[in-house]
Amino acid sequence: MTMWTPDVTVAAVCEHEGRFLLVEERAKSSGEIVFNQPAGHLEPGESLIDAVVRETLEETCRHFTPSSLIGLYRLEAANGKTYIRYTFSGTVSEVDPAYKSRHYSNALDVG
């Protein structure tokens, strides 16, 4: 018998100055350009809050302050994997120039 092991992911719905922050990226399955919430996988030993803060910073160079849990979602993907996603709402800072210069010297501002 195979043990069910879903992948746990987090996502951030970020409001900033009356607008919502999205990340432009290439879909792994189709190769198409898509717009997504800042999101990613939970790392071993990491809390859900730490994961959503980290993923948002890594993808947008902005610090995320979660304020509430929007929902918990289950997706059975075409690749046969099951994903459990925790989606949080909150606010983000302006782009952190120190983080951007260390990690994304050629990054475009998101906003």
N, CA, C and O atoms as a Tinker XYZ file with bonds, in Angstrom:
   444  protein
     1  N      0.842000   -1.186000    0.000000    73     2
     2  CA     0.000000    0.000000    0.000000    64     1     3
     3  C      0.888000    1.251000    0.000000    63     2     4     5
     4  O      1.828000    1.361000    0.788000    81     3
     5  N      0.575000    2.178000   -0.888000    73     3     6
     6  CA     1.334000    3.414000   -1.001000    64     5     7
     7  C      0.783000    4.450000   -0.032000    63     6     8     9
     8  O     -0.429000    4.619000    0.101000    81     7
     9  N      1.697000    5.136000    0.638000    73     7    10
    10  CA     1.280000    6.182000    1.571000    64     9    11
    11  C      1.000000    7.469000    0.805000    63    10    12    13
    12  O      1.785000    7.868000   -0.056000    81    11
    13  N     -0.115000    8.114000    1.118000    73    11    14
    14  CA    -0.479000    9.385000    0.489000    64    13    15
    15  C      0.374000   10.493000    1.079000    63    14    16    17
    16  O      0.353000   10.714000    2.290000    81    15
    17  N      1.124000   11.190000    0.240000    73    15    18
    18  CA     1.998000   12.269000    0.701000    64    17    19
    19  C      1.786000   13.506000   -0.169000    63    18    20    21
    20  O      2.496000   13.703000   -1.155000    81    19
    21  N      0.820000   14.331000    0.191000    73    19    22
    22  CA     0.579000   15.541000   -0.603000    64    21    23
    23  C      1.713000   16.545000   -0.439000    63    22    24    25
    24  O      2.383000   16.573000    0.593000    81    23
    25  N      1.920000   17.362000   -1.453000    73    23    26
    26  CA     2.860000   18.477000   -1.378000    64    25    27
    27  C      2.134000   19.645000   -0.732000    63    26    28    29
    28  O      1.004000   19.961000   -1.104000    81    27
    29  N      2.775000   20.284000    0.229000    73    27    30
    30  CA     2.177000   21.435000    0.900000    64    29    31
    31  C      2.756000   22.706000    0.299000    63    30    32    33
    32  O      3.973000   22.867000    0.200000    81    31
    33  N      1.857000   23.611000   -0.101000    73    31    34
    34  CA     2.273000   24.885000   -0.665000    64    33    35
    35  C      1.589000   26.028000    0.076000    63    34    36    37
    36  O      0.601000   25.832000    0.784000    81    35
    37  N      2.138000   27.222000   -0.106000    73    35    38
    38  CA     1.572000   28.437000    0.477000    64    37    39
    39  C      1.431000   29.474000   -0.632000    63    38    40    41
    40  O      2.146000   29.429000   -1.633000    81    39
    41  N      0.511000   30.400000   -0.444000    73    39    42
    42  CA     0.328000   31.494000   -1.402000    64    41    43
    43  C     -0.050000   32.751000   -0.639000    63    42    44    45
    44  O     -0.621000   32.689000    0.450000    81    43
    45  N      0.280000   33.895000   -1.229000    73    43    46
    46  CA     0.002000   35.185000   -0.604000    64    45    47
    47  C     -0.874000   36.032000   -1.525000    63    46    48    49
    48  O     -0.558000   36.223000   -2.699000    81    47
    49  N     -1.963000   36.528000   -0.981000    73    47    50
    50  CA    -2.778000   37.527000   -1.661000    64    49    51
    51  C     -2.371000   38.850000   -1.020000    63    50    52    53
    52  O     -2.698000   39.130000    0.133000    81    51
    53  N     -1.649000   39.656000   -1.797000    73    51    54
    54  CA    -1.010000   40.865000   -1.261000    64    53    55
    55  C     -1.664000   42.116000   -1.809000    63    54    56    57
    56  O     -1.642000   42.372000   -3.013000    81    55
    57  N     -2.237000   42.880000   -0.921000    73    55    58
    58  CA    -2.788000   44.188000   -1.300000    64    57    59
    59  C     -1.724000   45.241000   -1.000000    63    58    60    61
    60  O     -1.113000   45.231000    0.069000    81    59
    61  N     -1.510000   46.139000   -1.941000    73    59    62
    62  CA    -0.540000   47.222000   -1.770000    64    61    63
    63  C     -1.077000   48.458000   -2.483000    63    62    64    65
    64  O     -1.196000   48.479000   -3.708000    81    63
    65  N     -1.397000   49.481000   -1.704000    73    63    66
    66  CA    -1.906000   50.750000   -2.249000    64    65    67
    67  C     -3.111000   50.523000   -3.164000    63    66    68    69
    68  O     -3.222000   51.130000   -4.229000    81    67
    69  N     -4.015000   49.633000   -2.726000    73    67    70
    70  CA    -5.241000   49.397000   -3.479000    64    69    71
    71  C     -5.093000   48.486000   -4.687000    63    70    72    73
    72  O     -6.035000   48.320000   -5.462000    81    71
    73  N     -3.923000   47.901000   -4.850000    73    71    74
    74  CA    -3.688000   46.985000   -5.970000    64    73    75
    75  C     -3.238000   45.637000   -5.424000    63    74    76    77
    76  O     -2.792000   45.542000   -4.280000    81    75
    77  N     -3.354000   44.598000   -6.240000    73    75    78
    78  CA    -2.922000   43.271000   -5.834000    64    77    79
    79  C     -1.642000   42.902000   -6.560000    63    78    80    81
    80  O     -1.486000   43.165000   -7.753000    81    79
    81  N     -0.738000   42.293000   -5.827000    73    79    82
    82  CA     0.579000   41.946000   -6.344000    64    81    83
    83  C      0.538000   40.569000   -6.995000    63    82    84    85
    84  O      0.095000   39.599000   -6.381000    81    83
    85  N      1.002000   40.487000   -8.249000    73    83    86
    86  CA     1.087000   39.227000   -8.971000    64    85    87
    87  C      2.510000   39.012000   -9.451000    63    86    88    89
    88  O      3.280000   39.964000   -9.588000    81    87
    89  N      2.852000   37.772000   -9.703000    73    87    90
    90  CA     4.163000   37.403000  -10.201000    64    89    91
    91  C      3.988000   36.853000  -11.609000    63    90    92    93
    92  O      3.149000   35.983000  -11.839000    81    91
    93  N      4.774000   37.356000  -12.544000    73    91    94
    94  CA     4.755000   36.848000  -13.911000    64    93    95
    95  C      5.791000   35.740000  -14.002000    63    94    96    97
    96  O      6.959000   35.938000  -13.669000    81    95
    97  N      5.348000   34.566000  -14.458000    73    95    98
    98  CA     6.268000   33.434000  -14.545000    64    97    99
    99  C      5.863000   32.501000  -15.676000    63    98   100   101
   100  O      4.771000   32.611000  -16.234000    81    99
   101  N      6.760000   31.587000  -16.000000    73    99   102
   102  CA     6.488000   30.619000  -17.060000    64   101   103
   103  C      5.937000   29.345000  -16.420000    63   102   104   105
   104  O      6.550000   28.790000  -15.508000    81   103
   105  N      4.788000   28.887000  -16.894000    73   103   106
   106  CA     4.174000   27.660000  -16.382000    64   105   107
   107  C      5.043000   26.462000  -16.754000    63   106   108   109
   108  O      5.427000   26.304000  -17.913000    81   107
   109  N      5.347000   25.630000  -15.781000    73   107   110
   110  CA     6.191000   24.455000  -16.034000    64   109   111
   111  C      5.521000   23.475000  -16.987000    63   110   112   113
   112  O      6.190000   22.856000  -17.814000    81   111
   113  N      4.214000   23.332000  -16.877000    73   111   114
   114  CA     3.513000   22.333000  -17.684000    64   113   115
   115  C      3.367000   22.738000  -19.150000    63   114   116   117
   116  O      3.519000   21.906000  -20.044000    81   115
   117  N      3.073000   24.016000  -19.394000    73   115   118
   118  CA     2.787000   24.442000  -20.768000    64   117   119
   119  C      3.866000   25.339000  -21.374000    63   118   120   121
   120  O      3.948000   25.484000  -22.593000    81   119
   121  N      4.686000   25.936000  -20.521000    73   119   122
   122  CA     5.693000   26.872000  -21.023000    64   121   123
   123  C      5.138000   28.261000  -21.291000    63   122   124   125
   124  O      5.877000   29.159000  -21.695000    81   123
   125  N      3.834000   28.446000  -21.069000    73   123   126
   126  CA     3.200000   29.747000  -21.287000    64   125   127
   127  C      3.507000   30.702000  -20.139000    63   126   128   129
   128  O      3.771000   30.280000  -19.013000    81   127
   129  N      3.466000   32.001000  -20.448000    73   127   130
   130  CA     3.609000   33.022000  -19.417000    64   129   131
   131  C      2.272000   33.144000  -18.697000    63   130   132   133
   132  O      1.226000   33.280000  -19.332000    81   131
   133  N      2.313000   33.093000  -17.363000    73   131   134
   134  CA     1.100000   33.201000  -16.550000    64   133   135
   135  C      1.343000   34.205000  -15.420000    63   134   136   137
   136  O      2.486000   34.529000  -15.096000    81   135
   137  N      0.264000   34.683000  -14.836000    73   135   138
   138  CA     0.340000   35.549000  -13.668000    64   137   139
   139  C     -0.193000   34.763000  -12.482000    63   138   140   141
   140  O     -1.245000   34.128000  -12.562000    81   139
   141  N      0.543000   34.815000  -11.386000    73   139   142
   142  CA     0.225000   34.026000  -10.210000    64   141   143
   143  C      0.363000   34.855000   -8.959000    63   142   144   145
   144  O      0.970000   35.925000   -8.967000    81   143
   145  N     -0.207000   34.349000   -7.881000    73   143   146
   146  CA     0.089000   34.906000   -6.566000    64   145   147
   147  C      1.510000   34.476000   -6.207000    63   146   148   149
   148  O      1.964000   33.427000   -6.667000    81   147
   149  N      2.222000   35.261000   -5.396000    73   147   150
   150  CA     3.489000   34.753000   -4.869000    64   149   151
   151  C      3.182000   33.453000   -4.103000    63   150   152   153
   152  O      2.312000   33.433000   -3.232000    81   151
   153  N      3.887000   32.395000   -4.427000    73   151   154
   154  CA     3.570000   31.092000   -3.842000    64   153   155
   155  C      4.755000   30.152000   -3.960000    63   154   156   157
   156  O      5.694000   30.400000   -4.716000    81   155
   157  N      4.691000   29.065000   -3.195000    73   155   158
   158  CA     5.735000   28.058000   -3.290000    64   157   159
   159  C      5.546000   26.954000   -2.274000    63   158   160   161
   160  O      4.534000   26.892000   -1.577000    81   159
   161  N      6.526000   26.096000   -2.203000    73   159   162
   162  CA     6.463000   24.906000   -1.363000    64   161   163
   163  C      6.986000   25.171000    0.047000    63   162   164   165
   164  O      7.888000   25.982000    0.257000    81   163
   165  N      6.403000   24.476000    0.985000    73   163   166
   166  CA     6.851000   24.473000    2.364000    64   165   167
   167  C      8.149000   23.675000    2.430000    63   166   168   169
   168  O      8.236000   22.573000    1.888000    81   167
   169  N      9.162000   24.239000    3.099000    73   167   170
   170  CA    10.431000   23.542000    3.254000    64   169   171
   171  C     10.443000   22.775000    4.571000    63   170   172   173
   172  O      9.723000   23.141000    5.500000    81   171
   173  N     11.254000   21.709000    4.668000    73   171   174
   174  CA    11.305000   20.921000    5.902000    64   173   175
   175  C     11.601000   21.796000    7.122000    63   174   176   177
   176  O     12.511000   22.624000    7.096000    81   175
   177  N     10.822000   21.603000    8.190000    73   175   178
   178  CA    11.025000   22.331000    9.435000    64   177   179
   179  C     10.498000   23.752000    9.448000    63   178   180   181
   180  O     10.626000   24.442000   10.459000    81   179
   181  N      9.909000   24.208000    8.351000    73   179   182
   182  CA     9.448000   25.593000    8.216000    64   181   183
   183  C      7.969000   25.688000    8.589000    63   182   184   185
   184  O      7.180000   24.800000    8.264000    81   183
   185  N      7.598000   26.780000    9.280000    73   183   186
   186  CA     6.176000   26.996000    9.562000    64   185   187
   187  C      5.494000   27.537000    8.312000    63   186   188   189
   188  O      6.152000   28.038000    7.400000    81   187
   189  N      4.170000   27.430000    8.280000    73   187   190
   190  CA     3.410000   27.959000    7.140000    64   189   191
   191  C      3.624000   29.469000    6.996000    63   190   192   193
   192  O      3.789000   29.969000    5.884000    81   191
   193  N      3.620000   30.193000    8.117000    73   191   194
   194  CA     3.819000   31.651000    8.075000    64   193   195
   195  C      5.210000   31.981000    7.556000    63   194   196   197
   196  O      5.361000   32.849000    6.697000    81   195
   197  N      6.229000   31.299000    8.070000    73   195   198
   198  CA     7.593000   31.548000    7.590000    64   197   199
   199  C      7.699000   31.262000    6.094000    63   198   200   201
   200  O      8.386000   31.982000    5.369000    81   199
   201  N      7.024000   30.220000    5.638000    73   199   202
   202  CA     7.087000   29.860000    4.217000    64   201   203
   203  C      6.464000   30.925000    3.327000    63   202   204   205
   204  O      7.043000   31.285000    2.302000    81   203
   205  N      5.299000   31.433000    3.697000    73   203   206
   206  CA     4.637000   32.430000    2.845000    64   205   207
   207  C      5.410000   33.753000    2.867000    63   206   208   209
   208  O      5.471000   34.446000    1.852000    81   207
   209  N      5.988000   34.102000    3.992000    73   207   210
   210  CA     6.813000   35.319000    4.068000    64   209   211
   211  C      8.055000   35.149000    3.184000    63   210   212   213
   212  O      8.403000   36.052000    2.423000    81   211
   213  N      8.719000   33.997000    3.283000    73   211   214
   214  CA     9.924000   33.732000    2.492000    64   213   215
   215  C      9.621000   33.719000    1.001000    63   214   216   217
   216  O     10.318000   34.365000    0.218000    81   215
   217  N      8.578000   32.983000    0.604000    73   215   218
   218  CA     8.252000   32.885000   -0.821000    64   217   219
   219  C      7.933000   34.256000   -1.416000    63   218   220   221
   220  O      8.358000   34.564000   -2.529000    81   219
   221  N      7.194000   35.068000   -0.684000    73   219   222
   222  CA     6.847000   36.399000   -1.186000    64   221   223
   223  C      8.098000   37.250000   -1.352000    63   222   224   225
   224  O      8.250000   37.943000   -2.358000    81   223
   225  N      8.990000   37.200000   -0.375000    73   223   226
   226  CA    10.240000   37.966000   -0.467000    64   225   227
   227  C     11.089000   37.468000   -1.635000    63   226   228   229
   228  O     11.618000   38.272000   -2.402000    81   227
   229  N     11.220000   36.151000   -1.776000    73   227   230
   230  CA    12.035000   35.604000   -2.865000    64   229   231
   231  C     11.495000   35.973000   -4.239000    63   230   232   233
   232  O     12.270000   36.233000   -5.160000    81   231
   233  N     10.181000   35.997000   -4.387000    73   231   234
   234  CA     9.591000   36.219000   -5.708000    64   233   235
   235  C      9.340000   37.681000   -6.036000    63   234   236   237
   236  O      9.207000   38.032000   -7.208000    81   235
   237  N      9.271000   38.548000   -5.018000    73   235   238
   238  CA     8.903000   39.944000   -5.289000    64   237   239
   239  C      9.852000   40.972000   -4.692000    63   238   240   241
   240  O      9.736000   42.161000   -4.988000    81   239
   241  N     10.796000   40.533000   -3.849000    73   239   242
   242  CA    11.704000   41.440000   -3.124000    64   241   243
   243  C     10.940000   42.367000   -2.180000    63   242   244   245
   244  O     11.401000   43.466000   -1.873000    81   243
   245  N      9.783000   41.924000   -1.726000    73   243   246
   246  CA     8.941000   42.689000   -0.798000    64   245   247
   247  C      8.674000   41.838000    0.439000    63   246   248   249
   248  O      8.509000   40.621000    0.346000    81   247
   249  N      8.633000   42.492000    1.595000    73   247   250
   250  CA     8.337000   41.806000    2.845000    64   249   251
   251  C      6.828000   41.704000    3.014000    63   250   252   253
   252  O      6.116000   42.702000    2.911000    81   251
   253  N      6.345000   40.493000    3.273000    73   251   254
   254  CA     4.921000   40.211000    3.417000    64   253   255
   255  C      4.564000   40.114000    4.892000    63   254   256   257
   256  O      5.252000   39.449000    5.667000    81   255
   257  N      3.477000   40.785000    5.272000    73   255   258
   258  CA     2.950000   40.701000    6.631000    64   257   259
   259  C      1.574000   40.049000    6.546000    63   258   260   261
   260  O      0.599000   40.708000    6.183000    81   259
   261  N      1.486000   38.749000    6.879000    73   259   262
   262  CA     0.195000   38.070000    6.810000    64   261   263
   263  C     -0.767000   38.602000    7.869000    63   262   264   265
   264  O     -0.359000   38.921000    8.986000    81   263
   265  N     -2.042000   38.694000    7.509000    73   263   266
   266  CA    -3.041000   39.144000    8.475000    64   265   267
   267  C     -4.136000   38.110000    8.705000    63   266   268   269
   268  O     -4.766000   38.101000    9.762000    81   267
   269  N     -4.369000   37.238000    7.723000    73   267   270
   270  CA    -5.393000   36.212000    7.925000    64   269   271
   271  C     -5.205000   35.061000    6.935000    63   270   272   273
   272  O     -4.559000   35.196000    5.896000    81   271
   273  N     -5.794000   33.936000    7.301000    73   271   274
   274  CA    -5.834000   32.773000    6.427000    64   273   275
   275  C     -7.087000   32.889000    5.566000    63   274   276   277
   276  O     -8.197000   32.963000    6.092000    81   275
   277  N     -6.918000   32.903000    4.260000    73   275   278
   278  CA    -8.061000   32.966000    3.352000    64   277   279
   279  C     -8.709000   31.599000    3.230000    63   278   280   281
   280  O     -9.929000   31.467000    3.319000    81   279
   281  N     -7.877000   30.578000    3.025000    73   279   282
   282  CA    -8.450000   29.255000    2.860000    64   281   283
   283  C     -7.404000   28.179000    2.701000    63   282   284   285
   284  O     -6.209000   28.446000    2.575000    81   283
   285  N     -7.886000   26.968000    2.711000    73   283   286
   286  CA    -7.085000   25.777000    2.546000    64   285   287
   287  C     -7.672000   25.037000    1.349000    63   286   288   289
   288  O     -8.870000   24.759000    1.319000    81   287
   289  N     -6.830000   24.717000    0.360000    73   287   290
   290  CA    -7.317000   24.169000   -0.897000    64   289   291
   291  C     -6.589000   22.877000   -1.236000    63   290   292   293
   292  O     -5.416000   22.706000   -0.905000    81   291
   293  N     -7.295000   21.972000   -1.898000    73   291   294
   294  CA    -6.717000   20.710000   -2.346000    64   293   295
   295  C     -6.829000   20.633000   -3.863000    63   294   296   297
   296  O     -7.896000   20.866000   -4.430000    81   295
   297  N     -5.720000   20.304000   -4.512000    73   295   298
   298  CA    -5.700000   20.161000   -5.967000    64   297   299
   299  C     -5.091000   18.813000   -6.313000    63   298   300   301
   300  O     -3.988000   18.487000   -5.876000    81   299
   301  N     -5.813000   18.038000   -7.096000    73   299   302
   302  CA    -5.256000   16.822000   -7.663000    64   301   303
   303  C     -4.853000   17.161000   -9.087000    63   302   304   305
   304  O     -5.694000   17.261000   -9.980000    81   303
   305  N     -3.565000   17.335000   -9.282000    73   303   306
   306  CA    -3.034000   17.818000  -10.560000    64   305   307
   307  C     -2.985000   16.709000  -11.611000    63   306   308   309
   308  O     -3.049000   15.521000  -11.295000    81   307
   309  N     -2.872000   17.128000  -12.852000    73   307   310
   310  CA    -2.799000   16.191000  -13.974000    64   309   311
   311  C     -1.573000   15.281000  -13.878000    63   310   312   313
   312  O     -1.563000   14.180000  -14.428000    81   311
   313  N     -0.536000   15.754000  -13.172000    73   311   314
   314  CA     0.678000   14.945000  -13.038000    64   313   315
   315  C      0.541000   13.858000  -11.971000    63   314   316   317
   316  O      1.497000   13.130000  -11.702000    81   315
   317  N     -0.656000   13.744000  -11.357000    73   315   318
   318  CA    -0.900000   12.715000  -10.367000    64   317   319
   319  C     -0.594000   13.130000   -8.930000    63   318   320   321
   320  O     -0.897000   12.396000   -7.989000    81   319
   321  N      0.001000   14.297000   -8.765000    73   319   322
   322  CA     0.322000   14.779000   -7.420000    64   321   323
   323  C     -0.888000   15.470000   -6.802000    63   322   324   325
   324  O     -1.753000   16.002000   -7.498000    81   323
   325  N     -0.917000   15.444000   -5.484000    73   323   326
   326  CA    -1.927000   16.188000   -4.741000    64   325   327
   327  C     -1.227000   17.321000   -4.021000    63   326   328   329
   328  O     -0.207000   17.119000   -3.362000    81   327
   329  N     -1.779000   18.508000   -4.152000    73   327   330
   330  CA    -1.232000   19.694000   -3.500000    64   329   331
   331  C     -2.249000   20.212000   -2.486000    63   330   332   333
   332  O     -3.442000   20.307000   -2.774000    81   331
   333  N     -1.758000   20.540000   -1.304000    73   331   334
   334  CA    -2.554000   21.205000   -0.284000    64   333   335
   335  C     -1.990000   22.613000   -0.172000    63   334   336   337
   336  O     -0.817000   22.780000    0.163000    81   335
   337  N     -2.803000   23.631000   -0.445000    73   335   338
   338  CA    -2.341000   25.019000   -0.439000    64   337   339
   339  C     -3.025000   25.803000    0.670000    63   338   340   341
   340  O     -4.247000   25.781000    0.815000    81   339
   341  N     -2.197000   26.497000    1.449000    73   339   342
   342  CA    -2.660000   27.435000    2.461000    64   341   343
   343  C     -2.477000   28.830000    1.876000    63   342   344   345
   344  O     -1.358000   29.223000    1.545000    81   343
   345  N     -3.565000   29.577000    1.747000    73   343   346
   346  CA    -3.498000   30.915000    1.158000    64   345   347
   347  C     -3.775000   31.959000    2.229000    63   346   348   349
   348  O     -4.783000   31.904000    2.933000    81   347
   349  N     -2.853000   32.913000    2.334000    73   347   350
   350  CA    -2.925000   33.970000    3.329000    64   349   351
   351  C     -3.130000   35.320000    2.661000    63   350   352   353
   352  O     -2.677000   35.534000    1.537000    81   351
   353  N     -3.810000   36.230000    3.345000    73   351   354
   354  CA    -3.889000   37.613000    2.876000    64   353   355
   355  C     -3.009000   38.457000    3.773000    63   354   356   357
   356  O     -2.691000   38.080000    4.901000    81   355
   357  N     -2.622000   39.607000    3.246000    73   355   358
   358  CA    -1.794000   40.520000    4.019000    64   357   359
   359  C     -1.308000   41.665000    3.160000    63   358   360   361
   360  O     -1.796000   41.895000    2.054000    81   359
   361  N     -0.349000   42.365000    3.689000    73   359   362
   362  CA     0.202000   43.529000    2.989000    64   361   363
   363  C      1.685000   43.307000    2.725000    63   362   364   365
   364  O      2.328000   42.468000    3.356000    81   363
   365  N      2.208000   44.070000    1.787000    73   363   366
   366  CA     3.633000   43.995000    1.459000    64   365   367
   367  C      4.253000   45.377000    1.541000    63   366   368   369
   368  O      3.580000   46.399000    1.410000    81   367
   369  N      5.546000   45.373000    1.760000    73   367   370
   370  CA     6.322000   46.605000    1.798000    64   369   371
   371  C      6.652000   47.051000    0.374000    63   370   372   373
   372  O      6.327000   46.372000   -0.600000    81   371
   373  N      7.291000   48.183000    0.282000    73   371   374
   374  CA     7.900000   48.569000   -0.987000    64   373   375
   375  C      9.025000   47.573000   -1.268000    63   374   376   377
   376  O      9.395000   46.806000   -0.379000    81   375
   377  N      9.575000   47.568000   -2.477000    73   375   378
   378  CA    10.692000   46.692000   -2.815000    64   377   379
   379  C     11.843000   46.989000   -1.854000    63   378   380   381
   380  O     12.185000   48.147000   -1.613000    81   379
   381  N     12.430000   45.930000   -1.313000    73   379   382
   382  CA    13.591000   46.058000   -0.423000    64   381   383
   383  C     14.834000   46.127000   -1.299000    63   382   384   385
   384  O     15.258000   45.108000   -1.845000    81   383
   385  N     15.431000   47.320000   -1.445000    73   383   386
   386  CA    16.569000   47.452000   -2.357000    64   385   387
   387  C     17.764000   46.595000   -1.941000    63   386   388   389
   388  O     18.516000   46.133000   -2.799000    81   387
   389  N     17.950000   46.377000   -0.649000    73   387   390
   390  CA    19.068000   45.552000   -0.188000    64   389   391
   391  C     18.874000   44.103000   -0.627000    63   390   392   393
   392  O     19.818000   43.467000   -1.096000    81   391
   393  N     17.664000   43.582000   -0.479000    73   391   394
   394  CA    17.383000   42.208000   -0.896000    64   393   395
   395  C     17.493000   42.096000   -2.414000    63   394   396   397
   396  O     18.078000   41.146000   -2.934000    81   395
   397  N     16.931000   43.063000   -3.111000    73   395   398
   398  CA    16.940000   43.041000   -4.577000    64   397   399
   399  C     18.367000   43.065000   -5.108000    63   398   400   401
   400  O     18.687000   42.321000   -6.036000    81   399
   401  N     19.227000   43.899000   -4.544000    73   399   402
   402  CA    20.597000   44.002000   -5.050000    64   401   403
   403  C     21.394000   42.724000   -4.769000    63   402   404   405
   404  O     22.291000   42.374000   -5.535000    81   403
   405  N     21.068000   42.027000   -3.672000    73   403   406
   406  CA    21.770000   40.774000   -3.351000    64   405   407
   407  C     21.281000   39.602000   -4.192000    63   406   408   409
   408  O     22.059000   38.700000   -4.504000    81   407
   409  N     20.008000   39.602000   -4.562000    73   407   410
   410  CA    19.430000   38.421000   -5.192000    64   409   411
   411  C     18.947000   38.614000   -6.623000    63   410   412   413
   412  O     18.893000   37.653000   -7.390000    81   411
   413  N     18.602000   39.826000   -6.988000    73   411   414
   414  CA    17.988000   40.074000   -8.300000    64   413   415
   415  C     18.565000   41.326000   -8.941000    63   414   416   417
   416  O     17.850000   42.307000   -9.146000    81   415
   417  N     19.827000   41.299000   -9.251000    73   415   418
   418  CA    20.435000   42.516000   -9.789000    64   417   419
   419  C     19.785000   42.947000  -11.097000    63   418   420   421
   420  O     19.850000   44.125000  -11.448000    81   419
   421  N     19.162000   42.031000  -11.825000    73   419   422
   422  CA    18.500000   42.387000  -13.080000    64   421   423
   423  C     16.980000   42.312000  -12.971000    63   422   424   425
   424  O     16.287000   42.340000  -13.988000    81   423
   425  N     16.460000   42.218000  -11.762000    73   423   426
   426  CA    15.005000   42.064000  -11.583000    64   425   427
   427  C     14.267000   43.343000  -11.907000    63   426   428   429
   428  O     14.771000   44.444000  -11.685000    81   427
   429  N     13.070000   43.184000  -12.435000    73   427   430
   430  CA    12.178000   44.308000  -12.666000    64   429   431
   431  C     11.351000   44.528000  -11.425000    63   430   432   433
   432  O     11.061000   43.578000  -10.697000    81   431
   433  N     10.961000   45.774000  -11.168000    73   431   434
   434  CA    10.060000   46.050000  -10.061000    64   433   435
   435  C      8.720000   45.419000  -10.363000    63   434   436   437
   436  O      8.234000   45.478000  -11.492000    81   435
   437  N      8.128000   44.819000   -9.355000    73   435   438
   438  CA     6.793000   44.229000   -9.483000    64   437   439
   439  C      5.802000   45.215000   -8.921000    63   438   440   441
   440  O      6.053000   45.797000   -7.866000    81   439
   441  N      4.709000   45.417000   -9.571000    73   439   442
   442  CA     3.726000   46.334000   -8.994000    64   441   443
   443  C      2.824000   46.854000   -9.963000    63   442   444
   444  O      1.939000   47.640000   -9.624000    81   443
